Each structure stands twice: as structure tokens, then as C-alpha cells.
């Protein structure tokens, strides 16, 4: 499995992240084609090669087709570029010192974008022209992108919505993204997931987070950096952050959410062999460091121990707790809650505990990025006084989904293959159940028909 290391010595934003992945070789035309599956109108994207402090890299930009209808006044000498993450979910603007001061009041948003661009965008229109998190989630869920891209993109947006909801005391589904911010953020976040899938869904690691100094100007006053949403996102994942002497914002909320969702660990470069290095360019010229995000793509040294099979590998956290005083009703509730919160699997095993008490071993598998959050869920939703955490490396069959024709209609089949040979072909149970319910026939009949069609598909391959 490929590994990706993000060297964020000069911060991270959504467009810098995408620029770095494009610089690593993600085809722009393929990214553009995949983004069209969102059916999201009103924007176009550009990319070009450039330099920051002598470092060559790729600049990714999103332009709104109706920008000038909303009174954009680009400051002199500042290229028309966005990072977009100033999450128009709330009325704030970023103040990067006397040369980059901005204001925001009511529904008129005047804000400075990505890494201190002096970019005064005045939007005077109601929130009904924007999207809330629930609408963005539905937009992504209904599009034609892969399930992996949709799931991860929604998860990134969820982190932003939770952070903004906490700041403004409202449910995540009600968090509102201003019209421009919603489009920009959707393109950045979904585009990042598309690019990561093209690179083979690499395991992501990152350096320690570095943020600049300065202030964010909100509707009711100035707040010090990191911006409130950025800090809440870091707090939700318990990511440490250090401020440097660079005046101005280095980490945007979108950049923070991408880190929180994908980065497994934060620290020095882990042990893997670099194969390619890419640089994503910001817009501002920093005073103390090049305004670039360095991305290193390589292979883990562990690959040699995996043999020559083409199976997929990943590392997950295994959370465990021994329980002897929890009612079955609460245990069942916890399992449902944990799965809803992103656990990969939850199960319990009968065990005998001290003093010959019967009990259960509660086990939960989850991505490393979610281990702290789900460990807290175990402690707050069960009677556990402690949670054990270990890491487990998985070997997984390569998976793809195909549709097969049956007498009852098309049914999706999940295929699992190893070294080019399909080993398993399993009908999607929920589709079989839906068809059986709709036609008022036994589910066994539908499942048998789908299984037979799947077997024929396997033989053809």
C-alpha cells in the first residue's frame, strides 16, 4: 500500500493539498471529469505550475462563474485564487495584520482567503442561497462518485460541521455554508478524496502541525489564531499544534479537517522509501518560509514482508474492554451507536472474569484517526473504567462492485479478488431485502438468483 507524508511546515489548506496531489501525478483531466459527477454547477477549476521562494510546484484554483455578480473586488497584485475554507458556515473574516484587515457583519461577508490573500469579497445576500451540512451530505451521497470518495468526503465535512456547530451552539446538520464557501469547500474536499483514491488510497501521515500568529476578525470582534473552527477540529482529534513566527494564518479549517480525517499520526517522516515528491502552492508570499505544502509519496519498508500478493493492507485500532455489569439492552444500544459513529466493526464475546463472574469482552475496530473519539464513547456509553488499544494490520481482498441481471431486476454484487482471481462474489443483502419486500417474495429466492448470477460473473472473469 502506498504511503503519503504531508510536511506541513508552512501550513495546509484545501487548495494546497490538491495542488500537492496534482504535483504528485494525479491527472487534472481525470480530477475534472470525476468532479463533474457531483452535478454541482457554477464553477470551473484551473491549475498551473509556479514557484514560491524558489520552490516549484502546482497551484490549484477554483473560480466561480458568477463571482463578479457578487461584487468581488480583488486587491491589487493578488491573483484571483481561493482556499475557500473560511468556511462560510459562519460570519467571520480573517485579519492577518494591518495589511490584511477585513470585516464581516451580518450577512455581508468580507473576508480574506487562503493564506492571507487580500481578497475582499462582499456578499450581500441571504443564507437561503447557501447550503447547510445536511444538504451538502445529500448532494455528495446522491452523486455518481465511488462509495469510498463519498464516504470520506462526507466525513471531512462532518468534522467541519461539528466544529462550527459547537462554536455556534447548533446541530451539525443545521450548520450553514455560505453559497461561495459551500461550492469552494465541496470542490476542495471531494477533489482531495478523488485524488487520494487515484493514488491508491495511501496511508497518510503528517508532520507536527505549525500555525502562524495573528487574529481572526469575527462578526463580534477579533479572535487569535488558530481560527475557532480550526482549533475545534484539532481538539476533536486531539491534534497538537505549535505556532511559529510567521504572521498570518497557515492552517485553514478545510486543511485541518483533511488532516483530522486522513492523517494517522503526526511526527517525523516515518520509515518508508520516498518515490515522488510534490509541492502544492499557496497564494501569499510568506515572510519566513516558502508558502508550500510538501507531499512525499512512497512505499513502506514493511512491504517486503507482505510478499508479492496484490492484497490491500491497512492498520486499524482495536479497542477492548471487559464488562460484567452492563445490561444487554445498553450493550445493544452501544453497538448501534458505535457503528453510527464510524466504527468499522463492533462485537462482544462471552468471557469469564475475576471471581468467576460471567462477562463480555467488548471489541471495536476503527480507523486510527477515530480511536480517541471512539474510546471516549466506550467510556461514556458503557460501564467500562478503561479501554485497551492495540494496532492491527489487515490484509484485505481487493474489492469492486458490479451489477448483475436477475429475474427480479439488477442487483449489486461485491467481488473480492486476490492476484487477479475472483475468490468471492456476494450479493448485497440490503438490495436483496429491498427487492423481496417490494415484490412480496421470500428473500431466499432473490438471494439465490443473485448468487447464481454472481457465480456466472465469476466464471466469465
N, C-alpha and C positions, 0 to 999 in steps of 0.2 A: 504494500500500500504506500502511495506517495505521502511525503510529509511536507508541510508548509510552515515556515517560520517567519513571523512578522516582526521586523525590527522597528519598533515604534519610538525611536529616539527623538523624532520630531512630530509625534502625534499620529493620529489616524482620523480619517473622515470617510464617508461613503464613496466619494468620487476618487479619492486617493487609493482606496482599497481596490476598486475596479480598475483604475489605471495600472496598478501594480500587477494585477492578474492578466490584464491585456498585454502588458510588457513581458509576461512570462510565456506568452504564446496563445492565449485564448483568442480565437478569430473574431474580429469585430463584426464581420458579416453574420456569423452564427449567433453571436450575442444579440444582434439587432433582430434577426429572424425569430429567435426564441422570445424576445420581449414583445413581439407583435402578438403572441398568443394571449397576452393579457387583455387584449381588446381595450387598451387604455389610450384614448385619443389625446391630441393637443400638445404633443411634444416631439422633438427629434433629438438624436444624440450625435455627438461628434467625438473624435479622438485625434490627437496629433502628437508627434514627437517634439520634445522641447528639453530645456535644461533649467536646473535650479542650482545655483552656486557651482556650476561646472559639472553637475551630475545629470547625465542624460536619462530621460525616462518618458513615460506616456502620460498625457493629460486627458482625462475623460470629462466630458461636459454634457449636461442636459440643457436644452433650450426649450422654452415653452412657446408654442406657436402664436399665443395671444399675449405674450409678455407686454408688448408695448401698449396694448389696450388697457393695461392696468397701471400705466404711469411709471414705468421703470426709468430711473434716472441713474445711469451708470456714471460713477465718478471718473474723472479724467485719469487716463493712464491705467485703468483697471479693466482687464479683459472681461468679457461677459461670460462668467462662469459661476457655477453654483456648487455648494455642497448642501445643502438643502436640508441638512438635518436640523436646522434650527426649527425644528420640529414645531411646526406651526400648530402644534397641538395646544399651544398656549401663547399668550401675547407677551413675548419678550423680544428684546433685541440685544445684540452683543456689543459691548463697549470695550474696545481694545486700546483705550488710552485716548489722549487728546486728538490724535489724528484719525481716530476711527470711532467717534462717538455717534450714537444713534439714539432714537427714542421710539417708544411704542405706546400708544394709548388706545383704549377701546378696541374697535375692530380695524383701526388703521395700523397696519404693520409696516414699520420702517426698520429694517434690520440689516446688519452687516453679516454677510455669509462667510462661508468656508475660509477659515484661517485668516480672518481679518480683511477680507475684501471690502473696500469702501464702496458698498453696493447698496444704495438707498432705494429700496423697493417699497413704494407706498401703495398698499392695497386697501381700498376703502369699499368694502362690500361685506355683506353679512356672512355668518358661518354656514348659512344654508348652501353656499356654493362649494363647500369643502366636503370632506368625508370623515366620518368617525372610524374608530378602530374596527367596530363590527362590520361596517360597510367595506373597509379595505380587506378584512379577512374573507368576506364573502366573494369579493372580486377575485382574489387570488385562488380561493377554493374552486371557483367555477371555471377557471381558465384551463387551457389545454397543456400546461406545462407538466413535467413529471411530478409524481407524488412526493419525491424527495425534495425537489425545489419548492413545491408549495408548502410542505410541512415546515421546512427550515425558515422560509421567508416569513410565514405567519408567526413562528416562534420569535424571530427577531423583532417583528412589530409588536408582539405581545410584551416583550421586555420594555419597549419604549412606552407602550400604553399603561403598563403597571406603574412605571416610574412617574409618568405625568399624572396618572390618577391619584397616586399618593400625594403628590405635591398639591394638587387642586381638590383633593377630597371628593373624588368621584369614581364610579366604577370604570374599569378599563374599557369596557365596550362603549362608554359614553365619551371617552377622550376624543377630542375633535382635532383633526389635522386640517389646517388651512388649505385652501384649494391648491396653491402653488406648492406648499410643503408636502402635501399628500402625493402629488404627481412626482416630484423630485425624489422623495423618500422611497416611493414604490419602485421607481426605476433603479435607484441605487441598491436597495435591499434585494429585490428579486434578481437584478442583474448580477449581484455578488454571488447569489446562490447558483445561478446558471453557470457562472464562470467556475465556481468550485466544482460543480458536477462535471464540467468539461475536463478539468484537471484530474479527475478520478476520485473526487470526494476525499481529498487528502486529510490526514490528521493535522490539526492546526495547533501550533504553539506560538507563543509570543514573548517578547522581552518584557521587562517591567514597564509599566505604563508611566509615561512622562507627560505632564501637562504644563502649560505656561502660566503666567501670572497676569492679573488684570481683573476686570469686572464684567459682569453681565448686567445690562440695564433692563429690568423688567418693568411691567406696567406700573408698579408701585414703588420703584426705586432700584438701586444698584445692589447686585449680589456678586460676591467674589467668585472667581473661577476655582474649581470646575463649575460649569453651569449646573443648575439644580437637577435637571433631568439626567445629565451625565453622571453626577455624583450618586443619584438614586440607583441608576443602572449598575454602577460599580458596587454599591452597597448590597444590592440584591444578589450579587455573585461573590461578594466579599473579595473584590479585586483591590489590591493596594495600588496607590497612585502617589507619585512624587512630583512636586512642582520644580521647575527649573527657572533660570533667569530670563528665558525668552518672554518678552511682553506680548501677550495676546493668547487667544485660545488655540490650543493644539489638538485637542480631542473633542470631537462633536458628539452629540447624542447618538447619531447613527453609527459612527465609528465605535463608540462604547458598546452599543448593542450588538454589533457584529462580533466584537471581541468576546463579550459575555456569552454569546451563543456558541461560538465555534472554538475558541482557544481552550485547550485542555489544561495547560499550565502556563505560568509566567516566570521567566527567568532567563539565564544564559542559553545560548544556542545548544540544543540537545545533540546527542550523538547520532548524526546522520550525515551522509555524504552529499554535499551540495551538487546539484546538476545544472541549475539555471537560476539566475538572479534577475529580478525585475524591480523597477522603480516606478511608483505612482507619484505624480507631481501635484503639489498643491498650487494655489494661485499666488499667495503673498510671498514676497521675498523676506525671509526671516533675518533677524539681526545676528543670531548666534549659531545657527545650524542650517543646513540645507533643508528646504521645505519639501521633503520627500519621505515616502514610506517604502522601505526596502523589504521585499518579499523573497525568501530563499526557498526554492523547490528542490527536493531531493528524496532519497530513499533511506530508510532506517537501516542501521547496521544489523538489526535483527532479521532483516530479510534473508540473510544467508541461512538462518536457522529454520526458515519456513519451507525450504525445499523449492521445487520448481513448479508446484501447483499454482493455478491461477485463482485460487480462492481469495475471497476478501477477508481482511483482518481488521479488527479494531480492539480497543481497550475500553472496558466498561467498569464502573464502580459496582461492587457488590455490598449492599448494606444488610446487616443482620441484627436481630435482637431476639433474645429468649423471653417468652412471655408465659406466665402461668396464672394470670389473674385478669384476663381480658375476655369479655363476653363474646360469643360467636357473632352476635349482631354488630358489635362495634368493629370486630375484625373484618367482617364482610364489607362494612362501610369504608374502612380504611383502604382496602384493596381497590374499590371503585374510585375512591378519591385519588389514590396514588397514580393509578393509570390515567386518570383525567389530567393529572399534573405533569405528565410526561415520563413516568416510569416505563421502561421497556418491558418489564415483566414483574409480577408480584405473586408470591406463593407462600404457603406455610406447610410445615412438616411436623408431624407428631413426634415429640421427644419426651424423654423422662429427665426431669430436672432434680436439683438437690432436694433432700428429704423425701425422695420418691414421689415427687409431685408430677402429675402429667402436665405437659405444656406444649407449646408450639414454637418452632423456630420460624420466625418471620423473615423472609428473604426478599430483597428488592434489587433489581438490576436497573441501572440508569446510566446515561452519559456522564462522563466525568464532570462536565460543566454544571450538571444539575445535582451533584452529590450532596453538597452542603444544604441546598434548599430542601431536598427530599429527606435528608437526615433530620432536619428540623421538623418536617411533617411527621416522621415516625415518633419523635419525642413529644410533639404536641397533640397528636391524634390517637396515641396508644398509651398503654401504661408503662412503656419502656423507660428505664432510667439511664440507658446508654445505648449507643449504636456502634457496632463494629463495621469498619470499612476496609475492604481489600480490593485490589485491582485484578481483573481477569482479562486475558487476551482471548478473543474469539476467532475461530476460523469459520467462515460462512460461505455457503454456495453462492455463486453469482445468480442474481435474481432478475427476472423480467416478467412482464405481464403481457399476455396475448388474449385475444377474444376468439372463442370457438362457437360455431353454429350448432345448435341443438334443436330438437323438435319444439322446444319451449322458448326459443329465442337465443340471442347471443349471450354468452356467459364468460366472464373473465377467468383466466387460468393463470396461476402463479407457477412459473418454471424455475427450477433450481438446477444449475449446471456446474460441472467441475471439469476443467481441461477440455472444454468444448463438447462434453457429453451431458445431455439432459438426464438427471438422475430422478427428479421428482416433478410431477405435474399435478397440481392440486387446485380444484375449483374453489373459487372464492365463496365461502359459506354464506355470507350475507346476501350475495346476489342470488344464490340458490333459494334461500329462505324468502327473499322478496318475491321471486317468481312463483314459488309454491303458494305463497299467501295470495298473490294476485289471481292465480288460476284455480285456487282451491283444490290443489292436488297434493299428495304426500311429498314431503321434501326429499324422501329417499329416491323417488322417481327422477326428480330434477337432478339430484346429485349423481345418480347413476348415469344419466345421459351426459352430463358434463364430464364425468370421469372417463367415459368411453371416448368422447371427442378429444379429451386431453391425451389419452393413450395413442390415438391415431396421430395427433400432432407430434408426439414424441417420436413415433416411428418414422415420420416424414423427415425429421431433423437428423 
